Amino acid sequence: MIPHVNFLNMKAILVSHRGGPETLELREVADPQPRADRNEVLIEVEAAGVNFADTLQTQGTYPLGPRPPYIPGLEFAGKIAGTSQRVMGFTSTGSYAEKVAVSKTSLLPIPANWSAAQAAAFPVNYFTAYFGYWMAGMIAASPAPLPAASGRKQKRVLIHAVAGGVGTAAVEIGTLLGLEMFGTSSSEAKLQKVKALGLQHGINYKEKDYQQVVAELTKGEGVDAVFEMLGGEHTARSTRCLADMGRLIVYGMATGQVPHYDFMAMFQKNLSTHALWLTPLASHKELMAEAWKQLSAWTEKGGLSPVVGTELPLAKAAEAHRLLLERKNYGKVVLTLKS
Ligand SMILES: NC(=O)c1ccc[n+]([C@@H]2O[C@H](COP(=O)([O-])OP(=O)(O)OC[C@H]3O[C@@H](n4cnc5c(N)ncnc54)[C@H](OP(=O)(O)O)[C@@H]3O)[C@@H](O)[C@H]2O)c1
């Protein structure tokens, strides 16, 4: 919601009606007012992460998304107003702006050697990728570890949109977990960049059938987990890429189609599927703390370094959304507010 104050003293991107990237307009609006009853503080935003979810929200296709008029943006990096304390974190809306009011409990310290753009690229992508592996039983703290059905020591994962925000985060974490990784993208150039991050098998789905490539490279055995965010027929096809007892982590529908399941394939290999949505997960404070403990430990050892493919000024938010919708982004697209 836009705060009801008379002074229009900060720049923000406003979505005044549903639609595509053209609905994102730079406006002067009132400063947000932190609410004491919600334990909120004001953040001077230096960078805001751009998420695929933001593009769905403007179109009105995101579940329980905000109603216009609203300021978009789910994550930010900046300083607590009036201090030099550098913080990053999640918010439900509002980070495409010079200031945002957020709950103190959602704030995370920015690692010393990260830029504001890198920090803004962290919260959504890395927590999502972490919980994907957690649900797949591939993290030490996982509730149900993946059974060693094949006897193979090295586990395998197939990551769709591997060159995107969540995709590159999943490759960095997968490298730390010692996984054999397969990843899909529409672009050879993007795949080459992700290979430099540790991806072993890049699959250009414009040229090759990923189901066939996975079957060939694993000699028919398949992978132990798939990070599935496409929906439609890709959910069933991804299921058919799994090895015995494999796990399908479903966390998006970039095609705009609801997932189709192949239950016979699931029965034949005793497969399971796990839905992943960070928004409700984020209310589980103890799980988030456990995730942050692991993610920050990896970061301190130099294992995580968010990949920012494009930095654009706030005024170019529409261009940022187009990059994601037209599949032209590599890694994270970030809006910057201060140089
Ligand atoms: N459940 C959760 O909590 C959660 C959290 C974060 C993200 N997500 C989901 O994860 C997915 C990735 O999000 P992100 O923000 O990291 O975006 P992203 O991967 O950086 O950007 C989207 C990428 O998806 C690929 N893509 C494949 N089919 C597409 C299609 N039909 N339309 C547009 N793009 C398509 C494109 O890469 P290629 O050209 O390389 O194929 C495109 O660059 C989205 O589906 C998002 O909704 C879910």
PDBQT file of the ligand as one rigid body, heavy atoms in Angstrom, charges set to zero:
ROOT
HETATM    1  N1  LIG A 401       8.745 -21.234  -4.819  1.00  0.00    +0.000 N 
HETATM    2  C1  LIG A 401       9.549 -20.247  -4.440  1.00  0.00    +0.000 C 
HETATM    3  O1  LIG A 401       9.617 -19.892  -3.267  1.00  0.00    +0.000 OA
HETATM    4  C2  LIG A 401      10.367 -19.551  -5.485  1.00  0.00    +0.000 A 
HETATM    5  C3  LIG A 401      11.370 -18.650  -5.130  1.00  0.00    +0.000 A 
HETATM    6  C4  LIG A 401      12.137 -18.071  -6.135  1.00  0.00    +0.000 A 
HETATM    7  C5  LIG A 401      11.873 -18.383  -7.458  1.00  0.00    +0.000 A 
HETATM    8  N2  LIG A 401      10.866 -19.240  -7.763  1.00  0.00    +0.000 N 
HETATM    9  C6  LIG A 401      10.584 -19.612  -9.153  1.00  0.00    +0.000 C 
HETATM   10  O2  LIG A 401      11.800 -20.049  -9.709  1.00  0.00    +0.000 OA
HETATM   11  C7  LIG A 401      11.846 -19.711 -11.078  1.00  0.00    +0.000 C 
HETATM   12  C8  LIG A 401      13.116 -18.905 -11.354  1.00  0.00    +0.000 C 
HETATM   13  O3  LIG A 401      12.996 -17.645 -10.706  1.00  0.00    +0.000 OA
HETATM   14  P1  LIG A 401      14.130 -16.540 -10.851  1.00  0.00    +0.000 P 
HETATM   15  O4  LIG A 401      13.607 -15.315 -10.212  1.00  0.00    +0.000 OA
HETATM   16  O5  LIG A 401      15.421 -17.115 -10.396  1.00  0.00    +0.000 OA
HETATM   17  O6  LIG A 401      14.159 -16.287 -12.414  1.00  0.00    +0.000 OA
HETATM   18  P2  LIG A 401      15.324 -16.603 -13.439  1.00  0.00    +0.000 P 
HETATM   19  O7  LIG A 401      15.576 -18.068 -13.423  1.00  0.00    +0.000 OA
HETATM   20  O8  LIG A 401      16.472 -15.708 -13.149  1.00  0.00    +0.000 OA
HETATM   21  O9  LIG A 401      14.687 -16.136 -14.811  1.00  0.00    +0.000 OA
HETATM   22  C9  LIG A 401      13.754 -16.910 -15.489  1.00  0.00    +0.000 C 
HETATM   23  C10 LIG A 401      14.453 -17.891 -16.450  1.00  0.00    +0.000 C 
HETATM   24  O10 LIG A 401      13.604 -19.008 -16.637  1.00  0.00    +0.000 OA
HETATM   25  C11 LIG A 401      13.906 -19.604 -17.882  1.00  0.00    +0.000 C 
HETATM   26  N3  LIG A 401      12.649 -19.958 -18.556  1.00  0.00    +0.000 N 
HETATM   27  C12 LIG A 401      12.318 -21.205 -18.954  1.00  0.00    +0.000 A 
HETATM   28  N4  LIG A 401      11.097 -21.195 -19.474  1.00  0.00    +0.000 NA
HETATM   29  C13 LIG A 401      10.627 -19.929 -19.401  1.00  0.00    +0.000 A 
HETATM   30  C14 LIG A 401       9.410 -19.302 -19.792  1.00  0.00    +0.000 A 
HETATM   31  N5  LIG A 401       8.406 -20.008 -20.337  1.00  0.00    +0.000 N 
HETATM   32  N6  LIG A 401       9.291 -17.985 -19.602  1.00  0.00    +0.000 NA
HETATM   33  C15 LIG A 401      10.290 -17.266 -19.018  1.00  0.00    +0.000 A 
HETATM   34  N7  LIG A 401      11.454 -17.835 -18.608  1.00  0.00    +0.000 NA
HETATM   35  C16 LIG A 401      11.616 -19.154 -18.815  1.00  0.00    +0.000 A 
HETATM   36  C17 LIG A 401      14.737 -18.594 -18.675  1.00  0.00    +0.000 C 
HETATM   37  O11 LIG A 401      16.067 -19.088 -18.666  1.00  0.00    +0.000 OA
HETATM   38  P3  LIG A 401      16.657 -19.951 -19.905  1.00  0.00    +0.000 P 
HETATM   39  O12 LIG A 401      16.540 -19.087 -21.114  1.00  0.00    +0.000 OA
HETATM   40  O13 LIG A 401      18.076 -20.172 -19.501  1.00  0.00    +0.000 OA
HETATM   41  O14 LIG A 401      15.840 -21.192 -19.977  1.00  0.00    +0.000 OA
HETATM   42  C18 LIG A 401      14.663 -17.324 -17.856  1.00  0.00    +0.000 C 
HETATM   43  O15 LIG A 401      15.819 -16.552 -17.962  1.00  0.00    +0.000 OA
HETATM   44  C19 LIG A 401      10.548 -18.962 -11.400  1.00  0.00    +0.000 C 
HETATM   45  O16 LIG A 401       9.625 -19.881 -11.916  1.00  0.00    +0.000 OA
HETATM   46  C20 LIG A 401      10.123 -18.458 -10.036  1.00  0.00    +0.000 C 
HETATM   47  O17 LIG A 401       8.747 -18.215  -9.958  1.00  0.00    +0.000 OA
HETATM   48  C21 LIG A 401      10.119 -19.823  -6.805  1.00  0.00    +0.000 A 
ENDROOT
TORSDOF 0
